[in-house]
Amino acid sequence: MVGNAPDGYSVHLAVTPQSPQFLDHWQRELPATLAHELHHAKRWRHAGLGTLLEALVFEGLAQHYEVEERGEPPLYAQPTTDLGALWARAREQLDGPYDHQAWFLGSVGQDLPRWGGYALGFELVRQFLQREGGDAVIHASTPAEQFRSAWSLD
């Protein structure tokens, strides 16, 4: 099951009912995926993905909203590497162009772990919410810049 929100007014979901995993997981995954993409649609109305910082916040907020449906962080939010070291590397690229595929899906050539950007975004937003309060819905329109100073795992 995958989804995307190409803009602030539409959400696309793709399901494969013939998949062996579908019957076992759809009742949990469908609401969680829909929640994630609906959050993206809401955020698109206020922010974009022009920088790595914006992308980390964009995905981190959507994952936190997804937790409300799933009851736990999604698999791709769980770190597979040292997040402090990954943040140190990301910090150098937060404001400029970035390779979305490499940061979020991984890249052997760029030495970026699979789902690294998702895990980093989830943790950045977790720290921000812990410090500032509120939840993913309340902060759907909060500028990404306000999340920058939340990181404390150096």
CORTA-V319741 format. One record per pair of residues at least 4 apart in sequence whose C-alpha atoms are under 6 Angstrom apart, sorted by the first residue. I is the first residue (numbers start at 1). J is the second residue. D is the distance in Angstrom with one decimal. If there is no record, write none. Layout:
i = (I & I)
j = (J & J)
d = (D & D)
This chain:
i = (1 & 1 & 2 & 2 & 3 & 3 & 4 & 4 & 4 & 5 & 5 & 5 & 5 & 7 & 7 & 8 & 8 & 8 & 8 & 17 & 22 & 25 & 26 & 29 & 32 & 32 & 32 & 34 & 35 & 36 & 36 & 39 & 43 & 43 & 44 & 46 & 49 & 49 & 51 & 51 & 51 & 52 & 52 & 53 & 54 & 54 & 56 & 56 & 57 & 57 & 57 & 60 & 60 & 60 & 61 & 65 & 67 & 67 & 67 & 76 & 77 & 77 & 77 & 78 & 79 & 83 & 84 & 84 & 87 & 90 & 100 & 101 & 102 & 102 & 103 & 104 & 104 & 104 & 104 & 105 & 105 & 106 & 106 & 106 & 106 & 107 & 107 & 117 & 124 & 127 & 128 & 128 & 129 & 134 & 136)
j = (14 & 15 & 13 & 14 & 12 & 13 & 11 & 12 & 37 & 10 & 11 & 37 & 41 & 41 & 44 & 41 & 42 & 44 & 45 & 22 & 26 & 29 & 30 & 33 & 66 & 69 & 70 & 38 & 66 & 62 & 66 & 62 & 47 & 140 & 48 & 141 & 54 & 55 & 95 & 96 & 97 & 94 & 98 & 94 & 58 & 144 & 60 & 121 & 61 & 121 & 144 & 121 & 122 & 125 & 136 & 136 & 71 & 72 & 73 & 115 & 118 & 119 & 122 & 119 & 119 & 87 & 153 & 154 & 91 & 94 & 104 & 105 & 106 & 107 & 117 & 115 & 116 & 117 & 118 & 114 & 115 & 112 & 113 & 114 & 115 & 111 & 112 & 121 & 151 & 150 & 132 & 150 & 133 & 138 & 140)
d = (5.6 & 4.6 & 5.8 & 5.3 & 5.4 & 4.2 & 5.9 & 5.3 & 5.8 & 5.9 & 4.4 & 5.6 & 5.5 & 5.8 & 5.9 & 4.1 & 5.7 & 4.8 & 5.1 & 5.6 & 5.3 & 5.9 & 5.3 & 5.8 & 5.0 & 5.1 & 5.4 & 6.0 & 5.4 & 4.8 & 5.0 & 5.4 & 5.8 & 5.3 & 5.8 & 5.4 & 5.3 & 5.0 & 5.4 & 5.5 & 5.8 & 4.8 & 5.9 & 4.8 & 5.9 & 5.3 & 5.8 & 4.2 & 5.9 & 5.6 & 6.0 & 4.2 & 4.0 & 5.5 & 5.2 & 5.5 & 5.1 & 5.1 & 5.3 & 5.5 & 5.4 & 4.1 & 5.9 & 5.5 & 5.3 & 5.9 & 5.5 & 5.2 & 5.9 & 6.0 & 5.9 & 5.3 & 4.5 & 4.8 & 5.0 & 4.7 & 5.7 & 4.4 & 5.8 & 4.9 & 4.9 & 5.0 & 4.7 & 3.8 & 6.0 & 5.8 & 5.0 & 5.9 & 5.9 & 5.8 & 5.9 & 5.0 & 4.8 & 5.9 & 5.9)
